[in-house]
Amino acid sequence: MKEKREYKECYVAIIDLLGFKNSIMHKNCEEIAQCYDEIHQKVTVTVNTTGKALVPSEKIHMKVMSDTVCFFVECSETNSLAGLLAFCSYFQVRMLQLLTPVLSRGAVVKGKLYCEDDVFFGEGIVNAYLLEENVAKYPRVIMTKEVLDGAITNCDENGKYYLETHTFEDTDLFYCVDSLLLFYGVYHEKNEWKTFARYVKKVIESETNPSIREKYIYIYKNFPRISKRHIELIAEE
């Protein structure tokens, strides 16, 4: 007897790559494909203090259609949201490390989802897409406080710590995945971060398109915050 098809409660992230068409024109397509491959090869996001994965990589699923990436994980998994956000953060950082950085914008929701092979649909995808398209605006991955708080009850201490330290409340009171903190924390003394920081400054000094400028200004204004936050986290260890 064929298994009954039904929705599953999931955390769903939709991430849109900004300026993707321009990236293809500059031959970044191969680099971007390599980043997709890294995720498909089951990148494991670990907790620094234990070396243990927040969530087994095979539990976090990925679907790609051109410049839109969808990550999802069943809510029943321990540390489900923490693991999902870690994947989102890693993915964003990899895109920023490209020779010509690719900014991304996204949203995370909790909702019902059906997935079998290449077929996937449900309110979770629709709601995540609408939140990303209509609200995210800047290169960030946003979620509501309700989504974040609701996930803590299904986290162990490592998952709770990750949610507390790798998200932040933005000026519009949405919560965001702190991808820049990850990038700075790992690479601030290396060429990857310095190259990216110089690129951001160069765009702001030369770009006149207001839509492009506001995205890089948003990143630039976050530099002091992530530097301060990194120092605070080091002091806690």
Phi and psi restraints in degrees (value plus and minus 20) as a CYANA .aco file:
   2 LYS   PHI     -90.9   -50.9
   2 LYS   PSI     118.0   158.0
   3 GLU   PHI     -82.5   -42.5
   3 GLU   PSI     118.7   158.7
   4 LYS   PHI     -85.1   -45.1
   4 LYS   PSI     115.0   155.0
   5 ARG   PHI    -106.5   -66.5
   5 ARG   PSI     110.1   150.1
   6 GLU   PHI    -174.4  -134.4
   6 GLU   PSI     138.4   178.4
   7 TYR   PHI     -91.3   -51.3
   7 TYR   PSI     133.4   173.4
   8 LYS   PHI    -144.7  -104.7
   8 LYS   PSI     124.0   164.0
   9 GLU   PHI     -95.3   -55.3
   9 GLU   PSI     103.3   143.3
  10 CYS   PHI    -155.7  -115.7
  10 CYS   PSI     138.5   178.5
  11 TYR   PHI    -113.4   -73.4
  11 TYR   PSI     108.6   148.6
  12 VAL   PHI    -144.5  -104.5
  12 VAL   PSI     111.4   151.4
  13 ALA   PHI    -138.4   -98.4
  13 ALA   PSI     109.8   149.8
  14 ILE   PHI    -131.9   -91.9
  14 ILE   PSI     105.4   145.4
  15 ILE   PHI    -143.7  -103.7
  15 ILE   PSI     108.4   148.4
  16 ASP   PHI    -128.5   -88.5
  16 ASP   PSI     108.4   148.4
  17 LEU   PHI    -102.9   -62.9
  17 LEU   PSI      99.3   139.3
  18 LEU   PHI    -102.0   -62.0
  18 LEU   PSI     116.6   156.6
  19 GLY   PHI      49.3    89.3
  19 GLY   PSI       8.2    48.2
  20 PHE   PHI     -82.2   -42.2
  20 PHE   PSI     -59.7   -19.7
  21 LYS   PHI     -81.8   -41.8
  21 LYS   PSI     -59.6   -19.6
  22 ASN   PHI     -85.9   -45.9
  22 ASN   PSI     -55.0   -15.0
  23 SER   PHI     -84.7   -44.7
  23 SER   PSI     -59.7   -19.7
  24 ILE   PHI     -82.6   -42.6
  24 ILE   PSI     -61.0   -21.0
  25 MET   PHI     -83.4   -43.4
  25 MET   PSI     -49.9    -9.9
  26 HIS   PHI    -114.0   -74.0
  26 HIS   PSI      -3.5    36.5
  27 LYS   PHI      42.2    82.2
  27 LYS   PSI      14.8    54.8
  28 ASN   PHI    -108.5   -68.5
  28 ASN   PSI     -22.5    17.5
  29 CYS   PHI     -77.0   -37.0
  29 CYS   PSI     -63.3   -23.3
  30 GLU   PHI     -82.9   -42.9
  30 GLU   PSI     -61.8   -21.8
  31 GLU   PHI     -82.7   -42.7
  31 GLU   PSI     -63.1   -23.1
  32 ILE   PHI     -85.1   -45.1
  32 ILE   PSI     -61.6   -21.6
  33 ALA   PHI     -80.6   -40.6
  33 ALA   PSI     -56.7   -16.7
  34 GLN   PHI     -84.9   -44.9
  34 GLN   PSI     -56.2   -16.2
  35 CYS   PHI     -85.5   -45.5
  35 CYS   PSI     -61.3   -21.3
  36 TYR   PHI     -80.2   -40.2
  36 TYR   PSI     -62.2   -22.2
  37 ASP   PHI     -81.3   -41.3
  37 ASP   PSI     -59.2   -19.2
  38 GLU   PHI     -78.8   -38.8
  38 GLU   PSI     -63.5   -23.5
  39 ILE   PHI     -86.6   -46.6
  39 ILE   PSI     -63.9   -23.9
  40 HIS   PHI     -81.4   -41.4
  40 HIS   PSI     -47.5    -7.5
  41 GLN   PHI    -102.1   -62.1
  41 GLN   PSI      -4.6    35.4
  42 LYS   PHI      44.7    84.7
  42 LYS   PSI      42.2    82.2
  43 VAL   PHI     -80.1   -40.1
  43 VAL   PSI     112.8   152.8
  44 THR   PHI    -122.4   -82.4
  44 THR   PSI     100.8   140.8
  45 VAL   PHI    -115.3   -75.3
  45 VAL   PSI      95.0   135.0
  46 THR   PHI    -123.5   -83.5
  46 THR   PSI     146.8   186.8
  47 VAL   PHI    -113.3   -73.3
  47 VAL   PSI     107.4   147.4
  48 ASN   PHI     -75.9   -35.9
  48 ASN   PSI     -59.2   -19.2
  49 THR   PHI     -94.6   -54.6
  49 THR   PSI     -43.1    -3.1
  50 THR   PHI    -140.4  -100.4
  50 THR   PSI     -42.8    -2.8
  51 GLY   PHI      56.4    96.4
  51 GLY   PSI     -15.4    24.6
  52 LYS   PHI    -112.1   -72.1
  52 LYS   PSI     121.3   161.3
  53 ALA   PHI     -86.3   -46.3
  53 ALA   PSI     118.9   158.9
  54 LEU   PHI     -81.0   -41.0
  54 LEU   PSI     -65.4   -25.4
  55 VAL   PHI    -160.9  -120.9
  55 VAL   PSI     117.2   157.2
  56 PRO   PHI     -73.3   -33.3
  56 PRO   PSI     111.8   151.8
  57 SER   PHI     -75.5   -35.5
  57 SER   PSI     -54.2   -14.2
  58 GLU   PHI     -89.2   -49.2
  58 GLU   PSI     -32.0     8.0
  59 LYS   PHI    -104.3   -64.3
  59 LYS   PSI     -35.2     4.8
  60 ILE   PHI    -122.4   -82.4
  60 ILE   PSI     100.4   140.4
  61 HIS   PHI    -122.6   -82.6
  61 HIS   PSI     133.0   173.0
  62 MET   PHI    -155.1  -115.1
  62 MET   PSI     113.2   153.2
  63 LYS   PHI    -147.8  -107.8
  63 LYS   PSI     115.8   155.8
  64 VAL   PHI    -145.4  -105.4
  64 VAL   PSI     112.0   152.0
  65 MET   PHI    -156.3  -116.3
  65 MET   PSI      79.0   119.0
  66 SER   PHI      36.6    76.6
  66 SER   PSI    -132.7   -92.7
  67 ASP   PHI    -115.6   -75.6
  67 ASP   PSI      -8.0    32.0
  68 THR   PHI    -138.7   -98.7
  68 THR   PSI     108.7   148.7
  69 VAL   PHI    -139.5   -99.5
  69 VAL   PSI     115.4   155.4
  70 CYS   PHI    -140.5  -100.5
  70 CYS   PSI     104.5   144.5
  71 PHE   PHI    -130.3   -90.3
  71 PHE   PSI     121.5   161.5
  72 PHE   PHI    -171.8  -131.8
  72 PHE   PSI     134.5   174.5
  73 VAL   PHI    -169.5  -129.5
  73 VAL   PSI     124.2   164.2
  74 GLU   PHI     -88.0   -48.0
  74 GLU   PSI     117.4   157.4
  75 CYS   PHI     -82.5   -42.5
  75 CYS   PSI     -44.8    -4.8
  76 SER   PHI     -89.8   -49.8
  76 SER   PSI     -37.6     2.4
  77 GLU   PHI     -89.3   -49.3
  77 GLU   PSI     115.2   155.2
  78 THR   PHI     -79.7   -39.7
  78 THR   PSI     113.6   153.6
  79 ASN   PHI      44.7    84.7
  79 ASN   PSI       6.9    46.9
  80 SER   PHI     -76.2   -36.2
  80 SER   PSI     -70.4   -30.4
  81 LEU   PHI     -88.9   -48.9
  81 LEU   PSI     -60.7   -20.7
  82 ALA   PHI     -78.4   -38.4
  82 ALA   PSI     -64.5   -24.5
  83 GLY   PHI     -84.0   -44.0
  83 GLY   PSI     -60.7   -20.7
  84 LEU   PHI     -84.2   -44.2
  84 LEU   PSI     -65.6   -25.6
  85 LEU   PHI     -84.6   -44.6
  85 LEU   PSI     -54.7   -14.7
  86 ALA   PHI     -83.2   -43.2
  86 ALA   PSI     -60.1   -20.1
  87 PHE   PHI     -85.3   -45.3
  87 PHE   PSI     -63.2   -23.2
  88 CYS   PHI     -79.6   -39.6
  88 CYS   PSI     -64.6   -24.6
  89 SER   PHI     -84.4   -44.4
  89 SER   PSI     -66.1   -26.1
  90 TYR   PHI     -79.9   -39.9
  90 TYR   PSI     -63.9   -23.9
  91 PHE   PHI     -82.7   -42.7
  91 PHE   PSI     -64.7   -24.7
  92 GLN   PHI     -81.6   -41.6
  92 GLN   PSI     -63.0   -23.0
  93 VAL   PHI     -82.8   -42.8
  93 VAL   PSI     -61.7   -21.7
  94 ARG   PHI     -81.5   -41.5
  94 ARG   PSI     -57.6   -17.6
  95 MET   PHI     -88.5   -48.5
  95 MET   PSI     -52.1   -12.1
  96 LEU   PHI     -95.3   -55.3
  96 LEU   PSI     -37.1     2.9
  97 GLN   PHI    -106.3   -66.3
  97 GLN   PSI     -25.2    14.8
  98 LEU   PHI     -85.0   -45.0
  98 LEU   PSI     138.6   178.6
  99 LEU   PHI     -75.2   -35.2
  99 LEU   PSI     -62.9   -22.9
 100 THR   PHI    -130.8   -90.8
 100 THR   PSI      82.2   122.2
 101 PRO   PHI     -74.4   -34.4
 101 PRO   PSI     122.4   162.4
 102 VAL   PHI    -132.3   -92.3
 102 VAL   PSI      97.8   137.8
 103 LEU   PHI     -98.5   -58.5
 103 LEU   PSI     135.3   175.3
 104 SER   PHI    -161.4  -121.4
 104 SER   PSI     134.5   174.5
 105 ARG   PHI    -157.7  -117.7
 105 ARG   PSI     118.8   158.8
 106 GLY   PHI    -178.2  -138.2
 106 GLY   PSI    -197.0  -157.0
 107 ALA   PHI    -171.2  -131.2
 107 ALA   PSI     130.4   170.4
 108 VAL   PHI    -144.0  -104.0
 108 VAL   PSI     112.3   152.3
 109 VAL   PHI    -155.5  -115.5
 109 VAL   PSI     147.9   187.9
 110 LYS   PHI    -128.2   -88.2
 110 LYS   PSI     107.9   147.9
 111 GLY   PHI    -191.6  -151.6
 111 GLY   PSI     152.1   192.1
 112 LYS   PHI     -99.3   -59.3
 112 LYS   PSI     122.9   162.9
 113 LEU   PHI    -167.5  -127.5
 113 LEU   PSI     118.8   158.8
 114 TYR   PHI    -134.7   -94.7
 114 TYR   PSI     114.0   154.0
 115 CYS   PHI    -164.5  -124.5
 115 CYS   PSI     108.6   148.6
 116 GLU   PHI    -168.5  -128.5
 116 GLU   PSI      94.9   134.9
 117 ASP   PHI      36.3    76.3
 117 ASP   PSI    -141.2  -101.2
 118 ASP   PHI    -112.5   -72.5
 118 ASP   PSI     -15.7    24.3
 119 VAL   PHI    -122.2   -82.2
 119 VAL   PSI     100.4   140.4
 120 PHE   PHI    -169.2  -129.2
 120 PHE   PSI     118.3   158.3
 121 PHE   PHI    -181.2  -141.2
 121 PHE   PSI     148.4   188.4
 122 GLY   PHI     125.0   165.0
 122 GLY   PSI     149.1   189.1
 123 GLU   PHI     -82.8   -42.8
 123 GLU   PSI     -49.2    -9.2
 124 GLY   PHI     -79.4   -39.4
 124 GLY   PSI     -64.2   -24.2
 125 ILE   PHI     -87.9   -47.9
 125 ILE   PSI     -64.5   -24.5
 126 VAL   PHI     -80.6   -40.6
 126 VAL   PSI     -68.5   -28.5
 127 ASN   PHI     -86.4   -46.4
 127 ASN   PSI     -58.6   -18.6
 128 ALA   PHI     -85.6   -45.6
 128 ALA   PSI     -61.4   -21.4
 129 TYR   PHI     -82.7   -42.7
 129 TYR   PSI     -65.6   -25.6
 130 LEU   PHI     -84.6   -44.6
 130 LEU   PSI     -59.2   -19.2
 131 LEU   PHI     -86.9   -46.9
 131 LEU   PSI     -61.2   -21.2
 132 GLU   PHI     -85.4   -45.4
 132 GLU   PSI     -66.8   -26.8
 133 GLU   PHI     -89.1   -49.1
 133 GLU   PSI     -58.6   -18.6
 134 ASN   PHI    -121.7   -81.7
 134 ASN   PSI     -39.8     0.2
 135 VAL   PHI    -144.3  -104.3
 135 VAL   PSI     -59.3   -19.3
 136 ALA   PHI     -75.9   -35.9
 136 ALA   PSI     -67.3   -27.3
 137 LYS   PHI      43.9    83.9
 137 LYS   PSI     -75.8   -35.8
 138 TYR   PHI    -116.4   -76.4
 138 TYR   PSI     150.4   190.4
 139 PRO   PHI     -92.4   -52.4
 139 PRO   PSI      61.2   101.2
 140 ARG   PHI    -173.3  -133.3
 140 ARG   PSI     143.5   183.5
 141 VAL   PHI    -136.9   -96.9
 141 VAL   PSI      96.1   136.1
 142 ILE   PHI    -128.7   -88.7
 142 ILE   PSI     141.3   181.3
 143 MET   PHI    -176.5  -136.5
 143 MET   PSI     144.3   184.3
 144 THR   PHI    -104.0   -64.0
 144 THR   PSI     141.0   181.0
 145 LYS   PHI     -82.7   -42.7
 145 LYS   PSI     -53.2   -13.2
 146 GLU   PHI     -80.9   -40.9
 146 GLU   PSI     -63.2   -23.2
 147 VAL   PHI     -84.1   -44.1
 147 VAL   PSI     -65.5   -25.5
 148 LEU   PHI     -84.7   -44.7
 148 LEU   PSI     -68.1   -28.1
 149 ASP   PHI     -85.3   -45.3
 149 ASP   PSI     -55.9   -15.9
 150 GLY   PHI     -87.1   -47.1
 150 GLY   PSI     -43.2    -3.2
 151 ALA   PHI    -102.7   -62.7
 151 ALA   PSI     -40.2    -0.2
 152 ILE   PHI     -84.1   -44.1
 152 ILE   PSI     -51.5   -11.5
 153 THR   PHI     -85.5   -45.5
 153 THR   PSI     -39.6     0.4
 154 ASN   PHI    -130.3   -90.3
 154 ASN   PSI      11.7    51.7
 155 CYS   PHI    -138.9   -98.9
 155 CYS   PSI     126.9   166.9
 156 ASP   PHI    -104.7   -64.7
 156 ASP   PSI    -194.1  -154.1
 157 GLU   PHI     -83.2   -43.2
 157 GLU   PSI     -54.7   -14.7
 158 ASN   PHI     -86.8   -46.8
 158 ASN   PSI     -61.9   -21.9
 159 GLY   PHI     -85.3   -45.3
 159 GLY   PSI     -62.0   -22.0
 160 LYS   PHI     -82.6   -42.6
 160 LYS   PSI     -63.0   -23.0
 161 TYR   PHI     -81.9   -41.9
 161 TYR   PSI     -61.8   -21.8
 162 TYR   PHI     -82.8   -42.8
 162 TYR   PSI     -66.3   -26.3
 163 LEU   PHI     -82.6   -42.6
 163 LEU   PSI     -56.4   -16.4
 164 GLU   PHI     -93.7   -53.7
 164 GLU   PSI     -53.9   -13.9
 165 THR   PHI    -120.0   -80.0
 165 THR   PSI     -38.2     1.8
 166 HIS   PHI    -135.8   -95.8
 166 HIS   PSI       1.6    41.6
 167 THR   PHI    -152.1  -112.1
 167 THR   PSI     139.1   179.1
 168 PHE   PHI    -167.3  -127.3
 168 PHE   PSI     135.3   175.3
 169 GLU   PHI    -108.3   -68.3
 169 GLU   PSI     100.5   140.5
 170 ASP   PHI    -104.1   -64.1
 170 ASP   PSI     155.7   195.7
 171 THR   PHI     -85.3   -45.3
 171 THR   PSI     -43.6    -3.6
 172 ASP   PHI    -114.4   -74.4
 172 ASP   PSI      -8.8    31.2
 173 LEU   PHI      52.2    92.2
 173 LEU   PSI      -9.2    30.8
 174 PHE   PHI    -101.8   -61.8
 174 PHE   PSI     132.7   172.7
 175 TYR   PHI    -116.1   -76.1
 175 TYR   PSI     126.0   166.0
 176 CYS   PHI    -148.7  -108.7
 176 CYS   PSI     128.9   168.9
 177 VAL   PHI     -89.8   -49.8
 177 VAL   PSI     106.2   146.2
 178 ASP   PHI    -109.3   -69.3
 178 ASP   PSI      48.6    88.6
 179 SER   PHI     -86.2   -46.2
 179 SER   PSI     -56.7   -16.7
 180 LEU   PHI     -83.6   -43.6
 180 LEU   PSI     -52.9   -12.9
 181 LEU   PHI     -84.2   -44.2
 181 LEU   PSI     -62.5   -22.5
 182 LEU   PHI     -81.8   -41.8
 182 LEU   PSI     -67.1   -27.1
 183 PHE   PHI     -79.6   -39.6
 183 PHE   PSI     -69.7   -29.7
 184 TYR   PHI     -85.5   -45.5
 184 TYR   PSI     -63.9   -23.9
 185 GLY   PHI     -81.0   -41.0
 185 GLY   PSI     -57.2   -17.2
 186 VAL   PHI    -107.8   -67.8
 186 VAL   PSI     -53.6   -13.6
 187 TYR   PHI    -140.9  -100.9
 187 TYR   PSI     -13.0    27.0
 188 HIS   PHI     -83.3   -43.3
 188 HIS   PSI     -41.4    -1.4
 189 GLU   PHI    -120.6   -80.6
 189 GLU   PSI     -11.3    28.7
 190 LYS   PHI    -137.4   -97.4
 190 LYS   PSI     148.4   188.4
 191 ASN   PHI     -84.8   -44.8
 191 ASN   PSI     -50.7   -10.7
 192 GLU   PHI     -77.3   -37.3
 192 GLU   PSI     -67.0   -27.0
 193 TRP   PHI     -90.8   -50.8
 193 TRP   PSI     -63.5   -23.5
 194 LYS   PHI     -81.7   -41.7
 194 LYS   PSI     -60.2   -20.2
 195 THR   PHI     -84.3   -44.3
 195 THR   PSI     -63.1   -23.1
 196 PHE   PHI     -85.3   -45.3
 196 PHE   PSI     -64.9   -24.9
 197 ALA   PHI     -81.1   -41.1
 197 ALA   PSI     -60.7   -20.7
 198 ARG   PHI     -84.8   -44.8
 198 ARG   PSI     -57.9   -17.9
 199 TYR   PHI     -84.1   -44.1
 199 TYR   PSI     -63.5   -23.5
 200 VAL   PHI     -78.9   -38.9
 200 VAL   PSI     -66.7   -26.7
 201 LYS   PHI     -82.9   -42.9
 201 LYS   PSI     -60.8   -20.8
 202 LYS   PHI     -82.7   -42.7
 202 LYS   PSI     -63.7   -23.7
 203 VAL   PHI     -80.7   -40.7
 203 VAL   PSI     -66.3   -26.3
 204 ILE   PHI     -83.2   -43.2
 204 ILE   PSI     -56.1   -16.1
 205 GLU   PHI     -97.3   -57.3
 205 GLU   PSI     -38.5     1.5
 206 SER   PHI    -140.6  -100.6
 206 SER   PSI     -43.6    -3.6
 207 GLU   PHI    -101.6   -61.6
 207 GLU   PSI     117.0   157.0
 208 THR   PHI    -129.6   -89.6
 208 THR   PSI     -35.7     4.3
 209 ASN   PHI     -86.5   -46.5
 209 ASN   PSI      97.0   137.0
 210 PRO   PHI     -83.4   -43.4
 210 PRO   PSI     -51.2   -11.2
 211 SER   PHI     -87.2   -47.2
 211 SER   PSI     -60.0   -20.0
 212 ILE   PHI     -93.1   -53.1
 212 ILE   PSI     -63.3   -23.3
 213 ARG   PHI     -77.7   -37.7
 213 ARG   PSI     -65.2   -25.2
 214 GLU   PHI     -83.4   -43.4
 214 GLU   PSI     -50.9   -10.9
 215 LYS   PHI     -90.7   -50.7
 215 LYS   PSI     -62.1   -22.1
 216 TYR   PHI     -96.8   -56.8
 216 TYR   PSI     -51.5   -11.5
 217 ILE   PHI     -85.0   -45.0
 217 ILE   PSI     -57.5   -17.5
 218 TYR   PHI     -78.7   -38.7
 218 TYR   PSI     -65.3   -25.3
 219 ILE   PHI     -83.9   -43.9
 219 ILE   PSI     -66.9   -26.9
 220 TYR   PHI     -78.3   -38.3
 220 TYR   PSI     -60.2   -20.2
 221 LYS   PHI     -90.2   -50.2
 221 LYS   PSI     -35.9     4.1
 222 ASN   PHI    -108.0   -68.0
 222 ASN   PSI     -31.8     8.2
 223 PHE   PHI     -77.2   -37.2
 223 PHE   PSI     -68.4   -28.4
 224 PRO   PHI     -82.3   -42.3
 224 PRO   PSI     -56.7   -16.7
 225 ARG   PHI     -84.3   -44.3
 225 ARG   PSI     -66.6   -26.6
 226 ILE   PHI     -90.3   -50.3
 226 ILE   PSI     -52.9   -12.9
 227 SER   PHI     -84.4   -44.4
 227 SER   PSI     -65.1   -25.1
 228 LYS   PHI     -84.3   -44.3
 228 LYS   PSI     -62.9   -22.9
 229 ARG   PHI     -85.1   -45.1
 229 ARG   PSI     -58.7   -18.7
 230 HIS   PHI     -81.6   -41.6
 230 HIS   PSI     -63.3   -23.3
 231 ILE   PHI     -82.8   -42.8
 231 ILE   PSI     -60.3   -20.3
 232 GLU   PHI     -83.2   -43.2
 232 GLU   PSI     -62.9   -22.9
 233 LEU   PHI     -87.4   -47.4
 233 LEU   PSI     -58.6   -18.6
 234 ILE   PHI     -82.7   -42.7
 234 ILE   PSI     -59.3   -19.3
 235 ALA   PHI     -86.8   -46.8
 235 ALA   PSI     -48.4    -8.4
 236 GLU   PHI     -94.8   -54.8
 236 GLU   PSI     -44.2    -4.2
